[in-house]
Amino acid sequence: TNGFSAEGNFLLTPANSPKVAYHFKQDVHRENNEGEPQRHFKDHTRSLAFEDSHALTSRLSLVAGISFDRRESLEAQDYNSATKTVSDFKRRDNHVTNGQIGLFYGVGDTGKLRLTLARKSRFPTLKDRYSYRMGTAIPNEALKTEQADHAEVGYADRLGQNWQYDLALFHSNISDLIQSVTLAPGVCASPPCSQMQNVGKVRAEGLEATLRGQVGNWDLAAAYTYLDRDNRTSSRVFLTDTPHHKLFSSAAWNAGPWSAVASAELASSRYSSSDGKQVAHGFGIANLKGGYRLGNGVLLEAGVRNLFDRLYEYSEGFPEAGRTYFLQANAPL
C-alpha cells in the first residue's frame, strides 16, 4: 500500500475556519503458487474533502463537511488450475459523496452538548472482492459499496476537579452491509466455505459511556458500550463479531520512577458466522504490568497478559492465547 495525504487549514475570520484535504492510496497485491503465473491486483482510491467550522455564538458552533470519494479497480486476475490459464475478474469502479454536520453547544463552564449527523461509506477491498482465502472462500467481484447514515447525541462534562465523563446515544441505518456469509458444504476446496456479500439493510443503535479520573497517584478509567444490531433484510443471516455488551477498565499507578497498570476487558457472547454459530460464552480477561524508568529515560516493564489464564475466543474454534508473560524495554531516540 502506497499513498499520501495533504491537508490545509485556513482562518478566514476569528469565528470561521475552513479546511481542505486530499488523500490518495494505491493498493497492490501479487500472488502465485509454485509453478503458476503471477496474478496482479491493483486499486486506486482518492478522496477530496472540505470542512468548515463556524462559531455561531460564544457557546454554539457548527461543523459541516463533504467528501468526494472514488475507488478505481485497475487490475484483478484469476487463475484456472484446470486449464492453467489466467483471466480477468470483472472490475467495477465505485464513487460516493459523503457528508457530515455537527452542532456543539457549551453548557456552563465545562460541559459540551453535541448532535452529529453523517453519511459514511466503505468500499470493498481487494481481499473482500477477489480472495479465495486459501481455498475457504468464493470471490465476489460484484460487491457493492456499503453506506451508512449515522446520528449521535452526546454530552461531556467534568465531575469536580478530577473526573470527566462522556455519554453518547447513537443510531445507524446501514445499506449493503459487507459481511462474510457461510455457504453450503462442498462449494470450496477447503471447507467450511464463505463469501463476502452485501447482506442488506441493517439497523444499529446503542450507547457509549466513559469515565476518567484521578485519585492520588492513581489514574482510573472505564468505558462501556451497548450495541444492538438487527438485519432487516433477512433474519436468517446473523450479524457477526459484535457483542451486545463490552466493558474496558484500567487503573494506572505512578510514583516517581515506578509505575503499574492493571486492566480488564469484558464482553458478552457474539455470533462468529452468519449461520448462527456463536462463541458459547462471553469472557473477561485481566492484564497487569509494572515498570521502572531509569535516569536516561529507558523504561523497563514486565507483566502478564490474560492473568487468570481464561479460555476465550473472538471467533468459534480459534481460542486466544492463555497466560502470557513479557519483559520489554522502551528507549527514547
TORKOL-4160 file (C-alpha; in steps of 0.2 Angstrom, whole numbers, padded with zeros to 4 digits, m for minus):
333
<pt num="1" X="0000" Y="0000" Z="0000"/>
<pt num="2" X="0007" Y="0017" Z="m0005"/>
<pt num="3" X="m0001" Y="0034" Z="m0004"/>
<pt num="4" X="m0001" Y="0052" Z="0003"/>
<pt num="5" X="m0012" Y="0065" Z="0011"/>
<pt num="6" X="m0012" Y="0083" Z="0011"/>
<pt num="7" X="m0022" Y="0095" Z="0022"/>
<pt num="8" X="m0024" Y="0113" Z="0023"/>
<pt num="9" X="m0032" Y="0124" Z="0037"/>
<pt num="10" X="m0037" Y="0142" Z="0035"/>
<pt num="11" X="m0043" Y="0156" Z="0046"/>
<pt num="12" X="m0055" Y="0167" Z="0037"/>
<pt num="13" X="m0061" Y="0176" Z="0052"/>
<pt num="14" X="m0059" Y="0173" Z="0071"/>
<pt num="15" X="m0075" Y="0163" Z="0070"/>
<pt num="16" X="m0073" Y="0154" Z="0054"/>
<pt num="17" X="m0060" Y="0140" Z="0050"/>
<pt num="18" X="m0062" Y="0130" Z="0033"/>
<pt num="19" X="m0051" Y="0115" Z="0029"/>
<pt num="20" X="m0047" Y="0105" Z="0013"/>
<pt num="21" X="m0040" Y="0088" Z="0012"/>
<pt num="22" X="m0034" Y="0076" Z="m0002"/>
<pt num="23" X="m0030" Y="0058" Z="0000"/>
<pt num="24" X="m0023" Y="0045" Z="m0012"/>
<pt num="25" X="m0020" Y="0027" Z="m0009"/>
<pt num="26" X="m0014" Y="0013" Z="m0020"/>
<pt num="27" X="m0016" Y="m0005" Z="m0015"/>
<pt num="28" X="m0006" Y="m0018" Z="m0025"/>
<pt num="29" X="m0007" Y="m0037" Z="m0022"/>
<pt num="30" X="0003" Y="m0051" Z="m0031"/>
<pt num="31" X="0001" Y="m0069" Z="m0029"/>
<pt num="32" X="0005" Y="m0086" Z="m0036"/>
<pt num="33" X="0008" Y="m0104" Z="m0031"/>
<pt num="34" X="0024" Y="m0113" Z="m0036"/>
<pt num="35" X="0023" Y="m0117" Z="m0055"/>
<pt num="36" X="0009" Y="m0104" Z="m0058"/>
<pt num="37" X="0010" Y="m0087" Z="m0067"/>
<pt num="38" X="0009" Y="m0072" Z="m0055"/>
<pt num="39" X="m0008" Y="m0063" Z="m0054"/>
<pt num="40" X="m0009" Y="m0045" Z="m0051"/>
<pt num="41" X="m0022" Y="m0034" Z="m0042"/>
<pt num="42" X="m0022" Y="m0015" Z="m0041"/>
<pt num="43" X="m0034" Y="m0002" Z="m0034"/>
<pt num="44" X="m0033" Y="0017" Z="m0033"/>
<pt num="45" X="m0043" Y="0026" Z="m0020"/>
<pt num="46" X="m0045" Y="0045" Z="m0020"/>
<pt num="47" X="m0054" Y="0057" Z="m0008"/>
<pt num="48" X="m0056" Y="0076" Z="m0009"/>
<pt num="49" X="m0064" Y="0083" Z="0007"/>
<pt num="50" X="m0070" Y="0101" Z="0013"/>
<pt num="51" X="m0074" Y="0105" Z="0030"/>
<pt num="52" X="m0080" Y="0122" Z="0039"/>
<pt num="53" X="m0080" Y="0126" Z="0057"/>
<pt num="54" X="m0090" Y="0141" Z="0062"/>
<pt num="55" X="m0093" Y="0149" Z="0079"/>
<pt num="56" X="m0111" Y="0155" Z="0078"/>
<pt num="57" X="m0111" Y="0162" Z="0096"/>
<pt num="58" X="m0099" Y="0161" Z="0110"/>
<pt num="59" X="m0107" Y="0144" Z="0115"/>
<pt num="60" X="m0114" Y="0137" Z="0099"/>
<pt num="61" X="m0103" Y="0131" Z="0085"/>
<pt num="62" X="m0107" Y="0122" Z="0068"/>
<pt num="63" X="m0095" Y="0110" Z="0059"/>
<pt num="64" X="m0100" Y="0104" Z="0042"/>
<pt num="65" X="m0091" Y="0094" Z="0029"/>
<pt num="66" X="m0092" Y="0085" Z="0012"/>
<pt num="67" X="m0081" Y="0072" Z="0003"/>
<pt num="68" X="m0080" Y="0065" Z="m0014"/>
<pt num="69" X="m0073" Y="0048" Z="m0014"/>
<pt num="70" X="m0068" Y="0037" Z="m0029"/>
<pt num="71" X="m0061" Y="0019" Z="m0030"/>
<pt num="72" X="m0054" Y="0013" Z="m0047"/>
<pt num="73" X="m0051" Y="m0006" Z="m0050"/>
<pt num="74" X="m0036" Y="m0006" Z="m0062"/>
<pt num="75" X="m0031" Y="m0025" Z="m0061"/>
<pt num="76" X="m0039" Y="m0041" Z="m0055"/>
<pt num="77" X="m0033" Y="m0058" Z="m0062"/>
<pt num="78" X="m0040" Y="m0075" Z="m0059"/>
<pt num="79" X="m0031" Y="m0092" Z="m0062"/>
<pt num="80" X="m0040" Y="m0108" Z="m0068"/>
<pt num="81" X="m0029" Y="m0123" Z="m0062"/>
<pt num="82" X="m0038" Y="m0135" Z="m0073"/>
<pt num="83" X="m0035" Y="m0125" Z="m0089"/>
<pt num="84" X="m0019" Y="m0117" Z="m0082"/>
<pt num="85" X="m0025" Y="m0100" Z="m0089"/>
<pt num="86" X="m0026" Y="m0083" Z="m0082"/>
<pt num="87" X="m0041" Y="m0072" Z="m0085"/>
<pt num="88" X="m0048" Y="m0055" Z="m0079"/>
<pt num="89" X="m0061" Y="m0054" Z="m0065"/>
<pt num="90" X="m0074" Y="m0041" Z="m0069"/>
<pt num="91" X="m0069" Y="m0025" Z="m0062"/>
<pt num="92" X="m0080" Y="m0011" Z="m0056"/>
<pt num="93" X="m0076" Y="0007" Z="m0051"/>
<pt num="94" X="m0085" Y="0015" Z="m0036"/>
<pt num="95" X="m0088" Y="0033" Z="m0032"/>
<pt num="96" X="m0098" Y="0041" Z="m0017"/>
<pt num="97" X="m0102" Y="0058" Z="m0009"/>
<pt num="98" X="m0101" Y="0058" Z="0010"/>
<pt num="99" X="m0106" Y="0072" Z="0021"/>
<pt num="100" X="m0107" Y="0076" Z="0040"/>
<pt num="101" X="m0114" Y="0090" Z="0051"/>
<pt num="102" X="m0112" Y="0094" Z="0069"/>
<pt num="103" X="m0119" Y="0106" Z="0082"/>
<pt num="104" X="m0109" Y="0109" Z="0098"/>
<pt num="105" X="m0116" Y="0119" Z="0112"/>
<pt num="106" X="m0106" Y="0124" Z="0128"/>
<pt num="107" X="m0115" Y="0121" Z="0144"/>
<pt num="108" X="m0109" Y="0130" Z="0160"/>
<pt num="109" X="m0090" Y="0132" Z="0162"/>
<pt num="110" X="m0085" Y="0114" Z="0156"/>
<pt num="111" X="m0100" Y="0105" Z="0148"/>
<pt num="112" X="m0102" Y="0102" Z="0130"/>
<pt num="113" X="m0118" Y="0095" Z="0121"/>
<pt num="114" X="m0116" Y="0088" Z="0104"/>
<pt num="115" X="m0128" Y="0082" Z="0090"/>
<pt num="116" X="m0120" Y="0075" Z="0074"/>
<pt num="117" X="m0127" Y="0068" Z="0058"/>
<pt num="118" X="m0116" Y="0059" Z="0045"/>
<pt num="119" X="m0116" Y="0048" Z="0029"/>
<pt num="120" X="m0101" Y="0037" Z="0028"/>
<pt num="121" X="m0096" Y="0024" Z="0015"/>
<pt num="122" X="m0085" Y="0009" Z="0014"/>
<pt num="123" X="m0078" Y="0002" Z="m0002"/>
<pt num="124" X="m0075" Y="m0017" Z="m0003"/>
<pt num="125" X="m0056" Y="m0021" Z="m0003"/>
<pt num="126" X="m0046" Y="m0031" Z="m0014"/>
<pt num="127" X="m0047" Y="m0046" Z="m0002"/>
<pt num="128" X="m0066" Y="m0043" Z="0000"/>
<pt num="129" X="m0069" Y="m0045" Z="m0019"/>
<pt num="130" X="m0056" Y="m0057" Z="m0025"/>
<pt num="131" X="m0048" Y="m0068" Z="m0012"/>
<pt num="132" X="m0051" Y="m0087" Z="m0011"/>
<pt num="133" X="m0044" Y="m0086" Z="0007"/>
<pt num="134" X="m0033" Y="m0102" Z="0004"/>
<pt num="135" X="m0047" Y="m0112" Z="m0003"/>
<pt num="136" X="m0060" Y="m0107" Z="0010"/>
<pt num="137" X="m0070" Y="m0094" Z="0001"/>
<pt num="138" X="m0078" Y="m0089" Z="m0016"/>
<pt num="139" X="m0073" Y="m0072" Z="m0023"/>
<pt num="140" X="m0087" Y="m0059" Z="m0026"/>
<pt num="141" X="m0082" Y="m0047" Z="m0039"/>
<pt num="142" X="m0099" Y="m0039" Z="m0039"/>
<pt num="143" X="m0098" Y="m0032" Z="m0021"/>
<pt num="144" X="m0106" Y="m0015" Z="m0019"/>
<pt num="145" X="m0101" Y="m0001" Z="m0008"/>
<pt num="146" X="m0108" Y="m0001" Z="0010"/>
<pt num="147" X="m0116" Y="0015" Z="0015"/>
<pt num="148" X="m0122" Y="0021" Z="0032"/>
<pt num="149" X="m0132" Y="0035" Z="0040"/>
<pt num="150" X="m0126" Y="0039" Z="0057"/>
<pt num="151" X="m0134" Y="0050" Z="0071"/>
<pt num="152" X="m0127" Y="0054" Z="0088"/>
<pt num="153" X="m0131" Y="0064" Z="0103"/>
<pt num="154" X="m0119" Y="0066" Z="0117"/>
<pt num="155" X="m0114" Y="0076" Z="0132"/>
<pt num="156" X="m0097" Y="0078" Z="0140"/>
<pt num="157" X="m0093" Y="0087" Z="0157"/>
<pt num="158" X="m0082" Y="0086" Z="0172"/>
<pt num="159" X="m0087" Y="0079" Z="0189"/>
<pt num="160" X="m0077" Y="0090" Z="0202"/>
<pt num="161" X="m0059" Y="0094" Z="0199"/>
<pt num="162" X="m0053" Y="0076" Z="0195"/>
<pt num="163" X="m0066" Y="0067" Z="0185"/>
<pt num="164" X="m0073" Y="0068" Z="0167"/>
<pt num="165" X="m0087" Y="0059" Z="0159"/>
<pt num="166" X="m0094" Y="0057" Z="0141"/>
<pt num="167" X="m0111" Y="0049" Z="0137"/>
<pt num="168" X="m0117" Y="0046" Z="0119"/>
<pt num="169" X="m0133" Y="0038" Z="0111"/>
<pt num="170" X="m0131" Y="0033" Z="0093"/>
<pt num="171" X="m0142" Y="0026" Z="0079"/>
<pt num="172" X="m0136" Y="0020" Z="0062"/>
<pt num="173" X="m0145" Y="0014" Z="0046"/>
<pt num="174" X="m0133" Y="0004" Z="0035"/>
<pt num="175" X="m0137" Y="m0002" Z="0017"/>
<pt num="176" X="m0127" Y="m0016" Z="0008"/>
<pt num="177" X="m0118" Y="m0021" Z="0024"/>
<pt num="178" X="m0102" Y="m0031" Z="0019"/>
<pt num="179" X="m0100" Y="m0047" Z="0029"/>
<pt num="180" X="m0094" Y="m0065" Z="0027"/>
<pt num="181" X="m0108" Y="m0077" Z="0023"/>
<pt num="182" X="m0107" Y="m0096" Z="0026"/>
<pt num="183" X="m0110" Y="m0106" Z="0010"/>
<pt num="184" X="m0116" Y="m0124" Z="0008"/>
<pt num="185" X="m0103" Y="m0138" Z="0011"/>
<pt num="186" X="m0094" Y="m0144" Z="m0005"/>
<pt num="187" X="m0093" Y="m0127" Z="m0013"/>
<pt num="188" X="m0075" Y="m0123" Z="m0008"/>
<pt num="189" X="m0059" Y="m0134" Z="m0009"/>
<pt num="190" X="m0056" Y="m0132" Z="0010"/>
<pt num="191" X="m0072" Y="m0131" Z="0019"/>
<pt num="192" X="m0080" Y="m0123" Z="0029"/>
<pt num="193" X="m0084" Y="m0111" Z="0015"/>
<pt num="194" X="m0089" Y="m0092" Z="0015"/>
<pt num="195" X="m0091" Y="m0077" Z="0003"/>
<pt num="196" X="m0091" Y="m0059" Z="0007"/>
<pt num="197" X="m0108" Y="m0052" Z="0002"/>
<pt num="198" X="m0119" Y="m0037" Z="0004"/>
<pt num="199" X="m0132" Y="m0044" Z="0017"/>
<pt num="200" X="m0144" Y="m0030" Z="0015"/>
<pt num="201" X="m0151" Y="m0016" Z="0027"/>
<pt num="202" X="m0145" Y="m0016" Z="0045"/>
<pt num="203" X="m0150" Y="m0005" Z="0060"/>
<pt num="204" X="m0138" Y="m0002" Z="0073"/>
<pt num="205" X="m0140" Y="0008" Z="0089"/>
<pt num="206" X="m0134" Y="0009" Z="0107"/>
<pt num="207" X="m0125" Y="0019" Z="0119"/>
<pt num="208" X="m0107" Y="0023" Z="0125"/>
<pt num="209" X="m0101" Y="0029" Z="0142"/>
<pt num="210" X="m0084" Y="0034" Z="0148"/>
<pt num="211" X="m0077" Y="0039" Z="0164"/>
<pt num="212" X="m0059" Y="0045" Z="0169"/>
<pt num="213" X="m0052" Y="0052" Z="0184"/>
<pt num="214" X="m0038" Y="0053" Z="0197"/>
<pt num="215" X="m0037" Y="0048" Z="0215"/>
<pt num="216" X="m0020" Y="0052" Z="0222"/>
<pt num="217" X="m0007" Y="0043" Z="0212"/>
<pt num="218" X="m0020" Y="0033" Z="0203"/>
<pt num="219" X="m0027" Y="0037" Z="0185"/>
<pt num="220" X="m0043" Y="0027" Z="0183"/>
<pt num="221" X="m0054" Y="0024" Z="0168"/>
<pt num="222" X="m0069" Y="0014" Z="0162"/>
<pt num="223" X="m0078" Y="0013" Z="0145"/>
<pt num="224" X="m0094" Y="0004" Z="0142"/>
<pt num="225" X="m0103" Y="0001" Z="0125"/>
<pt num="226" X="m0120" Y="m0007" Z="0122"/>
<pt num="227" X="m0124" Y="m0011" Z="0104"/>
<pt num="228" X="m0139" Y="m0019" Z="0096"/>
<pt num="229" X="m0139" Y="m0023" Z="0078"/>
<pt num="230" X="m0154" Y="m0030" Z="0068"/>
<pt num="231" X="m0153" Y="m0037" Z="0050"/>
<pt num="232" X="m0169" Y="m0030" Z="0042"/>
<pt num="233" X="m0167" Y="m0039" Z="0026"/>
<pt num="234" X="m0165" Y="m0057" Z="0032"/>
<pt num="235" X="m0167" Y="m0063" Z="0049"/>
<pt num="236" X="m0158" Y="m0079" Z="0043"/>
<pt num="237" X="m0142" Y="m0070" Z="0041"/>
<pt num="238" X="m0134" Y="m0067" Z="0058"/>
<pt num="239" X="m0123" Y="m0052" Z="0060"/>
<pt num="240" X="m0106" Y="m0057" Z="0066"/>
<pt num="241" X="m0092" Y="m0051" Z="0078"/>
<pt num="242" X="m0101" Y="m0038" Z="0088"/>
<pt num="243" X="m0106" Y="m0042" Z="0106"/>
<pt num="244" X="m0121" Y="m0033" Z="0114"/>
<pt num="245" X="m0110" Y="m0028" Z="0129"/>
<pt num="246" X="m0092" Y="m0023" Z="0131"/>
<pt num="247" X="m0083" Y="m0015" Z="0146"/>
<pt num="248" X="m0065" Y="m0010" Z="0147"/>
<pt num="249" X="m0057" Y="m0003" Z="0163"/>
<pt num="250" X="m0040" Y="0002" Z="0169"/>
<pt num="251" X="m0030" Y="0008" Z="0184"/>
<pt num="252" X="m0013" Y="0016" Z="0182"/>
<pt num="253" X="m0002" Y="0020" Z="0197"/>
<pt num="254" X="0013" Y="0032" Z="0196"/>
<pt num="255" X="0026" Y="0036" Z="0210"/>
<pt num="256" X="0042" Y="0043" Z="0204"/>
<pt num="257" X="0051" Y="0031" Z="0193"/>
<pt num="258" X="0039" Y="0017" Z="0197"/>
<pt num="259" X="0023" Y="0013" Z="0188"/>
<pt num="260" X="0010" Y="m0001" Z="0187"/>
<pt num="261" X="m0005" Y="m0003" Z="0176"/>
<pt num="262" X="m0020" Y="m0016" Z="0178"/>
<pt num="263" X="m0033" Y="m0018" Z="0165"/>
<pt num="264" X="m0048" Y="m0029" Z="0162"/>
<pt num="265" X="m0059" Y="m0032" Z="0147"/>
<pt num="266" X="m0076" Y="m0040" Z="0147"/>
<pt num="267" X="m0088" Y="m0044" Z="0133"/>
<pt num="268" X="m0104" Y="m0054" Z="0130"/>
<pt num="269" X="m0106" Y="m0068" Z="0118"/>
<pt num="270" X="m0106" Y="m0064" Z="0099"/>
<pt num="271" X="m0110" Y="m0073" Z="0083"/>
<pt num="272" X="m0095" Y="m0079" Z="0073"/>
<pt num="273" X="m0103" Y="m0085" Z="0057"/>
<pt num="274" X="m0118" Y="m0080" Z="0048"/>
<pt num="275" X="m0127" Y="m0096" Z="0050"/>
<pt num="276" X="m0129" Y="m0093" Z="0069"/>
<pt num="277" X="m0113" Y="m0102" Z="0076"/>
<pt num="278" X="m0109" Y="m0092" Z="0092"/>
<pt num="279" X="m0095" Y="m0091" Z="0103"/>
<pt num="280" X="m0103" Y="m0100" Z="0118"/>
<pt num="281" X="m0099" Y="m0088" Z="0132"/>
<pt num="282" X="m0094" Y="m0070" Z="0135"/>
<pt num="283" X="m0077" Y="m0068" Z="0143"/>
<pt num="284" X="m0067" Y="m0057" Z="0155"/>
<pt num="285" X="m0048" Y="m0056" Z="0155"/>
<pt num="286" X="m0036" Y="m0046" Z="0165"/>
<pt num="287" X="m0019" Y="m0039" Z="0162"/>
<pt num="288" X="m0005" Y="m0032" Z="0173"/>
<pt num="289" X="0011" Y="m0024" Z="0171"/>
<pt num="290" X="0024" Y="m0014" Z="0181"/>
<pt num="291" X="0038" Y="m0003" Z="0176"/>
<pt num="292" X="0053" Y="0007" Z="0181"/>
<pt num="293" X="0060" Y="0022" Z="0172"/>
<pt num="294" X="0079" Y="0024" Z="0173"/>
<pt num="295" X="0088" Y="0041" Z="0174"/>
<pt num="296" X="0092" Y="0040" Z="0155"/>
<pt num="297" X="0074" Y="0039" Z="0150"/>
<pt num="298" X="0074" Y="0020" Z="0147"/>
<pt num="299" X="0058" Y="0012" Z="0153"/>
<pt num="300" X="0059" Y="m0006" Z="0159"/>
<pt num="301" X="0042" Y="m0016" Z="0160"/>
<pt num="302" X="0037" Y="m0033" Z="0165"/>
<pt num="303" X="0019" Y="m0040" Z="0165"/>
<pt num="304" X="0007" Y="m0054" Z="0161"/>
<pt num="305" X="m0007" Y="m0054" Z="0149"/>
<pt num="306" X="m0023" Y="m0065" Z="0152"/>
<pt num="307" X="m0018" Y="m0065" Z="0171"/>
<pt num="308" X="m0031" Y="m0079" Z="0176"/>
<pt num="309" X="m0027" Y="m0090" Z="0161"/>
<pt num="310" X="m0045" Y="m0089" Z="0154"/>
<pt num="311" X="m0050" Y="m0099" Z="0139"/>
<pt num="312" X="m0059" Y="m0087" Z="0127"/>
<pt num="313" X="m0061" Y="m0083" Z="0109"/>
<pt num="314" X="m0067" Y="m0070" Z="0097"/>
<pt num="315" X="m0072" Y="m0082" Z="0084"/>
<pt num="316" X="m0078" Y="m0100" Z="0086"/>
<pt num="317" X="m0064" Y="m0113" Z="0085"/>
<pt num="318" X="m0050" Y="m0100" Z="0087"/>
<pt num="319" X="m0045" Y="m0099" Z="0105"/>
<pt num="320" X="m0034" Y="m0084" Z="0110"/>
<pt num="321" X="m0018" Y="m0086" Z="0120"/>
<pt num="322" X="m0018" Y="m0091" Z="0138"/>
<pt num="323" X="m0007" Y="m0083" Z="0151"/>
<pt num="324" X="0007" Y="m0074" Z="0143"/>
<pt num="325" X="0022" Y="m0066" Z="0152"/>
<pt num="326" X="0033" Y="m0052" Z="0144"/>
<pt num="327" X="0048" Y="m0042" Z="0148"/>
<pt num="328" X="0051" Y="m0026" Z="0137"/>
<pt num="329" X="0061" Y="m0010" Z="0136"/>
<pt num="330" X="0057" Y="0007" Z="0128"/>
<pt num="331" X="0071" Y="0019" Z="0125"/>
<pt num="332" X="0069" Y="0037" Z="0118"/>
<pt num="333" X="0078" Y="0042" Z="0102"/>
